[in-house]
């Protein structure tokens, strides 16, 4: 942890823009200039409390947020000879002063009972908000610990989950949130089990992996690799592995496998500049020895005597798009082969809506997608969807922001 003098130097560089881009780019809307000013004035408690007004996930967001595309990247100082202000360093420092007592509970207890299905970041965030407001709150989690992706599949070399899970548990226990483990919705947790709750929030995340090819012993899903590594289970070693994808999950898989003595390449359809993975994660993967093969689109696996020997790819080129987002790509017709003994697909995930669609079809539009704000009142019970289960895969700050927004929308209905 940086000492206070270093944090004060960072905070003192803020020029207090009239219309700060850093706040606009922060999914949670953290009052960054105000927090930095409080730090400069040695008002640590004030700075911490301002942070808590918008974020209950400071420890996670300060370490896992893609700051290059958010507050740091948006800082106006990047347009000068100076570098942007690394607010994430200040946030990380302040997170060390957050105590469970900072999450005081409303003394007036509410009569409504709340069930939250899924104890990832969004589920934890909305559970804290309900419990702080005096609701009788219960979390249902399919695993034996809270945290979702953080405790289930995020590599240990990237983030020490033990500290944050301990802190979240202290807060949840302090707020009297009940947690039921090993309750998997659709398997041993059903709609009938939730009938005694007045508010039910589904924060199930994205559990269905997208796929290009049929799975077999050579074509593997990225989450299987990450979960096996997280549980210290044996997985492949000494293989030539090709990872398909350009997001942080693909980077995590590649860095995990290279640590187990594999030769790892990442195939991605665009160039690295337009990859969704954070620049920091890409740089660390390169330092680890991961080879990047950008501008290649996967076509098909190549087998010889039923054994995988490679991946056929087609060269692409990036092209300008009409909007300001990342560039698109087009195929060039030039095909080649990349040697591979194992292919790991890391091309994204979808939410599994089929049970909720059958029970609450009005949560969805004609195209089958969730209709925001994804809240309905059914027989005087409030049913809601939040987090990545609502938006699709997102970063931790956005998942937390979505949960807070869902809570606010529910409170408007109750009022």
RANORBEL-V741347 format. One record per helix or strand of 3 or more residues. SS is the DSSP state (A for helix, B for strand). FROM is the first residue (numbers start at 0). TO is the last residue. If there is no record, write none. Layout:
BEGIN
ss->SS from->FROM to->TO
ss->SS from->FROM to->TO
END
This chain:
BEGIN
ss->A from->3 to->11
ss->A from->20 to->24
ss->A from->31 to->39
ss->A from->43 to->53
ss->A from->57 to->63
ss->A from->66 to->68
ss->A from->70 to->73
ss->A from->75 to->78
ss->A from->86 to->94
ss->A from->99 to->101
ss->B from->112 to->116
ss->A from->120 to->131
ss->B from->135 to->139
ss->A from->148 to->151
ss->A from->160 to->173
ss->B from->177 to->179
ss->A from->190 to->193
ss->B from->198 to->201
ss->B from->218 to->220
ss->A from->221 to->229
ss->B from->239 to->243
ss->A from->247 to->257
ss->B from->262 to->267
ss->A from->271 to->273
ss->A from->278 to->287
ss->B from->290 to->293
ss->B from->295 to->303
ss->B from->306 to->318
ss->B from->327 to->338
ss->B from->341 to->344
ss->A from->353 to->358
ss->A from->360 to->362
ss->B from->374 to->377
ss->B from->380 to->384
ss->A from->387 to->390
ss->A from->395 to->413
END
